[in-house]
Amino acid sequence: MACKLLLNRQEVVQMRGGQDFIPFTAVSFICTGTGLALQTMMSNAVMAERAVLLTLVHLVAALALHYAVCLRFEMAPKHRAVLVIFLLTLSGSYYFGAVHADLLSRLGIVSAGLAALLGLSVPELLRQRDDLGMFDRLLAVSYVFGAGFAVLRACWSVLIAPDADIGEFTDSASWKLYLALILFFKLWFTVVVVLVALGDLLVSLRRQRDTDPLSGLLNRRGFHEQAAIRLQQHPGANWHLIAVDLDHFKRINDCHGHHTGDLVIQGLSGVFARHLLPGQIAGRLGGEEFMLMIDAPALSHAVTLAENLRRAVEETVWPDKAPVTASFGVEQVADLADFEVALRRVDMLLYEAKDLGRNRVTAASAALATISREPSAARPEAARVPSAAENLLAPAR
């Protein structure tokens, strides 16, 4: 519960499955601890009298853990199967507790019911194992081992426990070991949940660090990091940069107000979201300047996307009917070593589009392609004031 409160206090962005699984895990741990404490203090006769209550406590613990895993890994709970297992286990516990007192049969039925409840989520977890992060994978593996341990408990109840002296069974070393192993699993699972929560917190803080709060796009730092990751992981892909600059954005702020300007920034991020594919990234470098990185078969395909974006910006009905257009520059990125220089080349193309009248797309020409790709290549001096994006990109140059 402390993890849940900490995550809420830090305003953690929504992660896979959210953090709602944490309270269910806490309920599972509390119920298991309560059941084990009661069983440790009770004699065989008292446990027979309280069989249904003890069974219900352990079933709630298993059910809470099942729902916790379903929430975390976005799986649909199997309500009908849960109901059937609940009724059968409670009925068997009542019969072998109140009607025909048989400790070992009752133990076997309860263990089988718990194993069945926990096992409901295992097949789907195994199918998702390759798509999970490190901490989520640890959580899934721990749960699967817990379900496997529940199966072993059921087998132990049927195959090994019958040889024990029933009168001294609850005081035997094997019974104490049985309870200790259950408690150990719950403690281990709790540690894993804490690790998952801390992992969520770290990922969330990194997202907040790398995200522009107004547009929801990557900020300059986040864009550079994500671009470097993609260029390293997919060196053979045809990556392209698309520089975007809103035309006369200051005029929009002056004539329609800064609130309208903010809405335009947010709306442009929506335009990007509708046109970009998974794996392609967009960032706001500052002010009204944006940068996209996409993988496309050829430069012409990247130019086509930029033209589609240009039309979408021009044809969108913006707040306060503000006239909004944008200029685009498109350039290819050879590899990670070429990235910083490619940023300068695409920036030159963007301002070429502006010099040609704005609201257009300019791609690398044969002459521009001959520009040196060495980091020492400097941008030609121009008689204009450096823009906000140029100032942001200055360290990269």
C-alpha positions as CSV (number, residue, x, y, z in Angstrom):
1,M,0.0,0.0,0.0
2,A,2.9,2.3,0.7
3,C,4.1,1.7,-2.9
4,K,0.6,2.7,-4.2
5,L,0.6,5.9,-2.1
6,L,4.1,6.8,-3.3
7,L,3.2,6.3,-7.0
8,N,0.0,8.4,-6.6
9,R,1.9,11.1,-4.8
10,Q,4.5,11.3,-7.5
11,E,1.8,11.5,-10.2
12,V,3.2,8.5,-12.0
13,V,2.2,8.3,-15.7
14,Q,0.0,5.3,-16.5
15,M,2.2,2.3,-17.0
16,R,1.3,-1.1,-18.4
17,G,-1.7,-2.3,-16.4
18,G,-1.4,0.7,-14.1
19,Q,-0.8,0.4,-10.4
20,D,-4.2,-0.9,-9.3
21,F,-2.7,-4.4,-8.9
22,I,-0.8,-3.3,-5.8
23,P,-3.9,-3.1,-3.4
24,F,-5.0,-6.6,-4.6
25,T,-1.5,-7.9,-3.8
26,A,-1.7,-6.4,-0.4
27,V,-5.1,-8.0,0.2
28,S,-3.6,-11.3,-0.8
29,F,-0.7,-11.0,1.5
30,I,-2.9,-10.0,4.5
31,C,-5.3,-12.8,3.9
32,T,-2.5,-15.4,3.6
33,G,-0.8,-14.1,6.7
34,T,-4.1,-14.2,8.7
35,G,-4.9,-17.7,7.5
36,L,-1.4,-19.0,8.4
37,A,-1.5,-17.4,11.8
38,L,-4.9,-19.0,12.6
39,Q,-3.8,-22.4,11.4
40,T,-0.6,-22.2,13.5
41,M,-2.6,-21.6,16.7
42,M,-5.5,-24.0,16.0
43,S,-5.7,-27.7,16.8
44,N,-7.1,-30.3,14.4
45,A,-10.5,-30.2,16.0
46,V,-10.7,-26.4,16.0
47,M,-9.6,-26.3,12.3
48,A,-12.3,-28.7,11.5
49,E,-14.9,-26.5,13.1
50,R,-13.5,-23.4,11.3
51,A,-12.8,-25.2,8.0
52,V,-15.1,-23.0,5.8
53,L,-13.7,-19.8,7.3
54,L,-10.1,-20.8,6.9
55,T,-10.8,-22.0,3.3
56,L,-12.5,-18.7,2.5
57,V,-9.6,-16.7,3.8
58,H,-7.1,-18.7,1.6
59,L,-9.4,-18.5,-1.4
60,V,-9.7,-14.8,-1.1
61,A,-5.9,-14.5,-0.9
62,A,-5.5,-16.6,-4.1
63,L,-8.3,-14.7,-5.9
64,A,-6.8,-11.3,-5.0
65,L,-3.5,-12.5,-6.4
66,H,-5.2,-13.7,-9.6
67,Y,-6.9,-10.4,-10.1
68,A,-3.7,-8.5,-9.3
69,V,-1.9,-10.4,-12.1
70,C,-4.8,-9.9,-14.5
71,L,-4.8,-6.1,-13.8
72,R,-1.0,-5.8,-14.2
73,F,-0.8,-7.8,-17.4
74,E,-4.1,-6.6,-18.9
75,M,-5.8,-10.0,-18.9
76,A,-9.5,-10.7,-18.6
77,P,-10.3,-12.4,-15.3
78,K,-12.1,-15.7,-15.8
79,H,-15.1,-15.0,-13.6
80,R,-17.1,-18.2,-14.3
81,A,-14.1,-20.4,-13.6
82,V,-13.4,-18.5,-10.4
83,L,-17.0,-19.0,-9.2
84,V,-17.0,-22.7,-10.0
85,I,-13.6,-23.2,-8.2
86,F,-14.8,-21.2,-5.2
87,L,-18.0,-23.2,-4.8
88,L,-16.4,-26.6,-5.3
89,T,-13.6,-25.8,-2.8
90,L,-15.9,-24.4,-0.2
91,S,-18.3,-27.3,-0.5
92,G,-15.5,-29.9,-0.2
93,S,-14.0,-28.0,2.8
94,Y,-17.4,-27.9,4.5
95,Y,-18.0,-31.6,3.9
96,F,-14.6,-32.8,5.1
97,G,-14.7,-30.4,8.0
98,A,-18.3,-30.3,9.4
99,V,-19.9,-33.5,8.0
100,H,-17.1,-36.0,7.7
101,A,-14.1,-34.7,9.5
102,D,-11.0,-35.6,7.4
103,L,-8.1,-33.2,7.7
104,L,-6.0,-34.6,4.9
105,S,-8.9,-34.8,2.4
106,R,-9.8,-31.2,3.4
107,L,-6.2,-30.1,2.9
108,G,-6.0,-31.8,-0.5
109,I,-9.2,-30.1,-1.7
110,V,-8.2,-26.7,-0.5
111,S,-4.7,-27.0,-2.0
112,A,-6.2,-28.2,-5.3
113,G,-8.6,-25.2,-5.3
114,L,-5.9,-22.7,-4.7
115,A,-3.7,-24.3,-7.4
116,A,-6.6,-24.1,-9.9
117,L,-7.3,-20.4,-9.0
118,L,-3.7,-19.4,-9.4
119,G,-3.3,-21.5,-12.6
120,L,-6.0,-19.6,-14.4
121,S,-3.6,-16.8,-15.4
122,V,-0.6,-19.0,-16.2
123,P,-1.2,-19.8,-19.9
124,E,-1.7,-16.1,-20.8
125,L,1.4,-15.1,-18.9
126,L,3.5,-17.6,-20.7
127,R,2.2,-16.2,-24.0
128,Q,3.2,-12.7,-23.0
129,R,6.6,-13.5,-21.6
130,D,8.6,-12.2,-24.6
131,D,6.9,-8.8,-24.5
132,L,7.6,-8.0,-20.8
133,G,10.2,-5.8,-19.3
134,M,12.7,-7.0,-16.8
135,F,10.6,-6.4,-13.6
136,D,7.4,-7.5,-15.1
137,R,9.0,-10.7,-16.3
138,L,10.3,-11.3,-12.8
139,L,6.8,-10.8,-11.5
140,A,5.3,-13.2,-14.1
141,V,8.0,-15.8,-13.3
142,S,7.4,-15.5,-9.6
143,Y,3.7,-15.9,-10.1
144,V,4.1,-19.0,-12.3
145,F,6.4,-20.6,-9.7
146,G,3.8,-19.7,-7.0
147,A,1.2,-21.5,-9.0
148,G,3.5,-24.5,-9.5
149,F,4.2,-24.5,-5.8
150,A,0.4,-24.6,-5.2
151,V,0.2,-27.7,-7.4
152,L,3.1,-29.3,-5.4
153,R,1.1,-28.6,-2.2
154,A,-1.9,-30.4,-3.6
155,C,0.3,-33.4,-4.6
156,W,1.9,-33.4,-1.2
157,S,-1.5,-33.4,0.5
158,V,-2.5,-36.5,-1.5
159,L,0.7,-38.5,-1.7
160,I,2.9,-37.7,1.3
161,A,0.7,-36.3,4.1
162,P,-1.5,-39.5,4.4
163,D,1.5,-41.3,6.0
164,A,1.6,-38.8,8.9
165,D,0.1,-39.2,12.3
166,I,-3.1,-37.3,12.1
167,G,-3.2,-36.6,15.8
168,E,0.2,-34.9,15.7
169,F,0.0,-33.6,12.2
170,T,-0.4,-29.9,12.9
171,D,2.6,-30.1,15.3
172,S,4.8,-31.9,12.9
173,A,7.9,-30.5,11.2
174,S,6.5,-31.1,7.8
175,W,3.4,-29.1,8.6
176,K,5.5,-26.2,9.9
177,L,7.7,-26.4,6.8
178,Y,4.6,-26.4,4.6
179,L,3.3,-23.2,6.3
180,A,6.8,-21.6,6.2
181,L,7.1,-22.2,2.4
182,I,3.7,-20.5,1.8
183,L,4.8,-17.5,3.9
184,F,8.2,-17.4,2.0
185,F,6.5,-17.3,-1.3
186,K,4.2,-14.4,-0.2
187,L,7.2,-12.5,1.1
188,W,9.2,-13.0,-2.1
189,F,6.2,-11.9,-4.2
190,T,5.8,-8.8,-2.1
191,V,9.5,-7.9,-2.7
192,V,8.9,-8.4,-6.4
193,V,5.9,-6.1,-6.3
194,V,7.9,-3.4,-4.6
195,L,10.6,-3.8,-7.4
196,V,7.9,-3.5,-10.0
197,A,6.5,-0.4,-8.4
198,L,10.0,1.2,-8.2
199,G,10.6,0.3,-11.8
200,D,7.3,2.0,-12.8
201,L,8.4,5.1,-10.8
202,L,11.8,5.3,-12.5
203,V,10.2,4.8,-16.0
204,S,7.6,7.5,-15.2
205,L,10.2,10.0,-14.0
206,R,12.2,9.4,-17.1
207,R,9.1,9.9,-19.3
208,Q,8.4,13.2,-17.5
209,R,12.0,14.3,-18.0
210,D,11.9,13.5,-21.7
211,T,8.4,14.8,-22.5
212,D,7.3,18.3,-23.5
213,P,4.4,19.1,-21.1
214,L,2.4,21.2,-23.6
215,S,2.5,19.0,-26.7
216,G,3.0,15.7,-25.0
217,L,5.8,15.0,-27.6
218,L,9.4,14.2,-26.8
219,N,11.4,17.2,-25.7
220,R,14.9,17.9,-27.3
221,R,16.7,15.6,-24.9
222,G,14.1,12.8,-25.2
223,F,14.1,13.1,-29.0
224,H,17.9,12.8,-29.2
225,E,18.0,9.8,-26.9
226,Q,15.2,8.0,-28.7
227,A,16.7,8.7,-32.1
228,A,20.1,7.4,-31.0
229,I,18.4,4.2,-29.6
230,R,16.6,3.6,-33.0
231,L,19.8,4.2,-35.0
232,Q,21.8,1.8,-32.8
233,Q,19.1,-0.9,-32.8
234,H,18.2,-0.7,-36.5
235,P,21.3,0.4,-38.3
236,G,20.1,-1.0,-41.6
237,A,16.9,0.9,-41.7
238,N,16.4,4.0,-44.0
239,W,15.9,6.7,-41.4
240,H,14.8,10.2,-42.3
241,L,14.5,13.4,-40.4
242,I,11.6,15.8,-41.1
243,A,12.0,19.3,-39.6
244,V,8.7,21.2,-39.1
245,D,8.2,24.9,-38.3
246,L,4.8,26.6,-37.9
247,D,4.7,29.6,-40.2
248,H,4.2,33.1,-38.6
249,F,3.5,31.5,-35.2
250,K,4.3,34.8,-33.4
251,R,1.5,36.4,-35.5
252,I,-0.9,33.7,-34.3
253,N,0.0,34.5,-30.6
254,D,-0.3,38.2,-31.2
255,C,-3.6,38.2,-33.1
256,H,-5.4,35.3,-31.4
257,G,-3.7,35.0,-28.0
258,H,-1.3,32.7,-26.4
259,H,-4.1,30.3,-25.4
260,T,-4.9,29.7,-29.1
261,G,-1.2,29.3,-29.8
262,D,-1.0,26.6,-27.1
263,L,-4.0,24.8,-28.7
264,V,-2.3,24.9,-32.1
265,I,0.8,23.3,-30.6
266,Q,-1.3,20.6,-29.0
267,G,-3.3,20.1,-32.2
268,L,-0.2,19.7,-34.3
269,S,0.9,16.9,-32.0
270,G,-2.4,15.2,-32.8
271,V,-1.8,15.6,-36.5
272,F,1.6,13.8,-36.0
273,A,-0.1,11.1,-34.0
274,R,-2.6,10.4,-36.8
275,H,0.1,10.1,-39.5
276,L,3.1,8.4,-37.8
277,L,3.5,4.7,-37.5
278,P,4.7,2.8,-34.4
279,G,8.4,3.2,-34.0
280,Q,8.5,6.6,-35.6
281,I,9.1,9.5,-33.2
282,A,8.2,13.2,-33.0
283,G,9.7,15.9,-30.7
284,R,9.2,19.5,-30.0
285,L,12.6,21.1,-30.0
286,G,11.3,24.5,-28.7
287,G,8.8,27.1,-29.6
288,E,7.1,26.3,-32.9
289,E,9.8,24.0,-34.2
290,F,9.4,20.2,-34.3
291,M,11.4,17.3,-35.5
292,L,10.3,13.8,-36.7
293,M,12.3,10.7,-37.4
294,I,10.8,8.0,-39.6
295,D,11.9,4.9,-41.4
296,A,10.9,5.0,-45.0
297,P,12.0,2.9,-48.1
298,A,13.3,6.0,-49.9
299,L,13.5,9.8,-49.5
300,S,10.5,10.2,-51.8
301,H,8.3,8.3,-49.3
302,A,9.5,10.6,-46.5
303,V,8.7,13.6,-48.7
304,T,5.2,12.2,-49.4
305,L,4.6,11.9,-45.6
306,A,5.8,15.5,-45.1
307,E,3.5,16.7,-47.9
308,N,0.5,14.8,-46.3
309,L,1.3,16.5,-43.0
310,R,1.6,19.9,-44.7
311,R,-1.9,19.4,-46.2
312,A,-3.3,18.2,-42.9
313,V,-2.0,21.3,-41.1
314,E,-3.3,23.6,-43.8
315,E,-6.8,22.0,-44.0
316,T,-7.4,21.6,-40.3
317,V,-9.9,24.0,-38.8
318,W,-7.9,25.5,-35.9
319,P,-9.2,27.2,-32.8
320,D,-10.5,30.7,-33.3
321,K,-10.2,29.9,-37.1
322,A,-6.5,30.9,-36.9
323,P,-4.8,30.4,-40.3
324,V,-2.1,27.8,-39.6
325,T,0.5,26.5,-42.1
326,A,3.8,24.8,-41.7
327,S,7.1,24.5,-43.6
328,F,9.0,21.2,-43.8
329,G,12.5,20.0,-44.5
330,V,13.3,16.4,-45.3
331,E,16.7,14.7,-45.1
332,Q,18.1,11.1,-44.8
333,V,20.2,9.9,-41.9
334,A,22.9,7.5,-42.8
335,D,23.8,6.3,-39.3
336,L,24.3,7.4,-35.7
337,A,27.6,9.1,-36.6
338,D,25.7,11.1,-39.3
339,F,22.9,12.2,-36.9
340,E,24.2,15.5,-35.7
341,V,25.2,16.6,-39.1
342,A,21.9,15.5,-40.6
343,L,20.2,17.7,-38.1
344,R,22.0,20.7,-39.5
345,R,21.3,19.7,-43.1
346,V,17.6,19.3,-42.4
347,D,17.5,22.6,-40.6
348,M,19.0,24.2,-43.7
349,L,16.3,22.6,-45.8
350,L,13.6,23.9,-43.5
351,Y,14.8,27.4,-43.9
352,E,15.1,27.0,-47.6
353,A,11.4,26.2,-47.6
354,K,10.7,29.3,-45.6
355,D,12.8,31.4,-47.9
356,L,10.8,30.0,-50.9
357,G,7.6,31.3,-49.4
358,R,6.6,28.9,-46.5
359,N,3.9,26.3,-46.5
360,R,5.9,23.9,-48.6
361,V,8.2,20.8,-48.3
362,T,11.9,21.0,-49.3
363,A,14.0,17.8,-49.6
364,A,17.7,17.3,-50.2
365,S,18.8,18.3,-53.7
366,A,21.8,17.1,-55.6
367,A,23.8,20.2,-54.6
368,L,22.8,19.9,-51.0
369,A,23.8,16.3,-50.9
370,T,27.4,17.3,-51.5
371,I,27.6,19.1,-48.2
372,S,30.3,17.6,-46.1
373,R,29.1,15.1,-43.5
374,E,32.0,15.8,-41.3
375,P,31.1,17.4,-37.9
376,S,33.3,20.4,-38.7
377,A,31.1,21.4,-41.6
378,A,29.6,24.7,-40.7
379,R,26.3,26.2,-41.8
380,P,26.7,29.1,-44.2
381,E,26.2,32.5,-42.6
382,A,22.8,34.1,-43.3
383,A,21.5,37.5,-42.6
384,R,18.8,36.5,-40.1
385,V,18.4,36.1,-36.4
386,P,19.0,32.5,-35.1
387,S,15.7,30.7,-34.2
388,A,14.9,29.0,-30.9
389,A,15.5,25.6,-32.5
390,E,18.9,26.7,-33.7
391,N,19.8,27.8,-30.2
392,L,18.6,24.4,-28.9
393,L,20.6,22.5,-31.4
394,A,23.7,24.5,-30.9
395,P,25.3,22.1,-28.4
396,A,24.8,19.2,-30.8
397,R,26.8,21.1,-33.4
